[in-house]
Amino acid sequence: MARTPIYFLDGKIIAESGDVRVYDFEGDVYLESGPGHVLWTISRELVAYEGQVARHPRGACLEVGLGLGICSNYILNCAGVEALTTIELNPDVVKVYKQLNDVDERHTIICGNGLDYIIQTRETFDFMFFDFYIVIDEDTIDDLKAYVSAGRRILNEGGKIMAWWDEFTPDEFKDEFFNLFDGEGI
Ligand SMILES: C[S@@+](CC[C@H](N)C(=O)[O-])C[C@H]1O[C@@H](n2cnc3c(N)ncnc32)[C@H](O)[C@@H]1O
């Protein structure tokens, strides 16, 4: 069977499953899925996760979008985090994560659609982080509205819901995005 063409020709592939590939290139790690060579994550985004997610994770945490698992690993390292459930749509993304990482015993990775999981689960959470998109636009905001509304029903008292803020988002979406989270800035 013909392989999906490689986009980052200069990178060294360090993990691969189906059309999902992880590259090491000049000290950064990239997660790409084909055939549209979607670039989902770059390891240097850890700095942004540290700034945005900060010390909010605690207790039982839920995350949508595994990617390279940079944020998962960050959440698991936060003090007071007892468990993390990550929902990831693409089984190959889960496979490459497992090729590159030992899964923490507190970490449950479920392959599926994040919104479906939130609507169906009987679990409740103290912290939720949604990061299943590449850009913030009208469609993403609509999706996030559904996630936040469903998420509030399984949020423990005093819990917090957050989503990835892309600093390159056009200004027109900024208020709408932050208003989803009670206007709270990240
Ligand atoms: C931007 S990446 C997440 C990056 C991740 N936070 C990290 O630290 O590397 C988005 C991920 O969400 C996944 N995804 C997209 N739509 C999804 C959905 N509806 N439910 C669950 N995962 C989804 C993608 O396959 C991709 O792995």
The ligand as an SDF file (V2000), in Angstrom:
LIG
                    3D

 27 29  0  0  0  0  0  0  0  0999 V2000
   -4.0960   20.3810   19.2570 C   0  0  0  0  0  0  0  0  0  0  0  0
   -4.0120   18.6490   19.4890 S   0  0  0  0  0  0  0  0  0  0  0  0
   -3.9130   18.4810   21.2450 C   0  0  0  0  0  0  0  0  0  0  0  0
   -2.5700   18.8410   21.7550 C   0  0  0  0  0  0  0  0  0  0  0  0
   -2.3410   18.3500   23.1670 C   0  0  0  0  0  0  0  0  0  0  0  0
   -2.9940   19.1880   24.1510 N   0  0  0  0  0  0  0  0  0  0  0  0
   -0.8620   18.2240   23.4900 C   0  0  0  0  0  0  0  0  0  0  0  0
   -0.4750   18.5790   24.6100 O   0  0  0  0  0  0  0  0  0  0  0  0
   -0.0890   17.7530   22.6560 O   0  0  0  0  0  0  0  0  0  0  0  0
   -5.6740   18.1830   19.2100 C   0  0  0  0  0  0  0  0  0  0  0  0
   -5.9760   16.6970   19.3950 C   0  0  0  0  0  0  0  0  0  0  0  0
   -7.3880   16.5480   19.4980 O   0  0  0  0  0  0  0  0  0  0  0  0
   -7.7900   15.3880   18.7990 C   0  0  0  0  0  0  0  0  0  0  0  0
   -9.2160   15.5590   18.4840 N   0  0  0  0  0  0  0  0  0  0  0  0
   -9.7720   16.2620   17.4710 C   0  0  0  0  0  0  0  0  0  0  0  0
  -11.1080   16.2300   17.5520 N   0  0  0  0  0  0  0  0  0  0  0  0
  -11.4220   15.5090   18.6560 C   0  0  0  0  0  0  0  0  0  0  0  0
  -12.6420   15.1330   19.3020 C   0  0  0  0  0  0  0  0  0  0  0  0
  -13.8190   15.5090   18.8020 N   0  0  0  0  0  0  0  0  0  0  0  0
  -12.5820   14.3840   20.4170 N   0  0  0  0  0  0  0  0  0  0  0  0
  -11.3800   14.0070   20.9400 C   0  0  0  0  0  0  0  0  0  0  0  0
  -10.1880   14.3340   20.3830 N   0  0  0  0  0  0  0  0  0  0  0  0
  -10.2020   15.0880   19.2760 C   0  0  0  0  0  0  0  0  0  0  0  0
   -6.8610   15.3540   17.6020 C   0  0  0  0  0  0  0  0  0  0  0  0
   -6.7970   14.0610   17.0460 O   0  0  0  0  0  0  0  0  0  0  0  0
   -5.5440   15.8130   18.2270 C   0  0  0  0  0  0  0  0  0  0  0  0
   -4.8050   14.7230   18.7160 O   0  0  0  0  0  0  0  0  0  0  0  0
  1  2  1  0
  2  3  1  0
  2 10  1  0
  3  4  1  0
  4  5  1  0
  5  6  1  0
  5  7  1  0
  7  8  2  0
  7  9  1  0
 10 11  1  0
 11 12  1  0
 11 26  1  0
 12 13  1  0
 13 14  1  0
 13 24  1  0
 14 15  1  0
 14 23  1  0
 15 16  2  0
 16 17  1  0
 17 18  1  0
 17 23  2  0
 18 19  1  0
 18 20  2  0
 20 21  1  0
 21 22  2  0
 22 23  1  0
 24 25  1  0
 24 26  1  0
 26 27  1  0
M  CHG  2   2   1   9  -1
M  END
$$$$
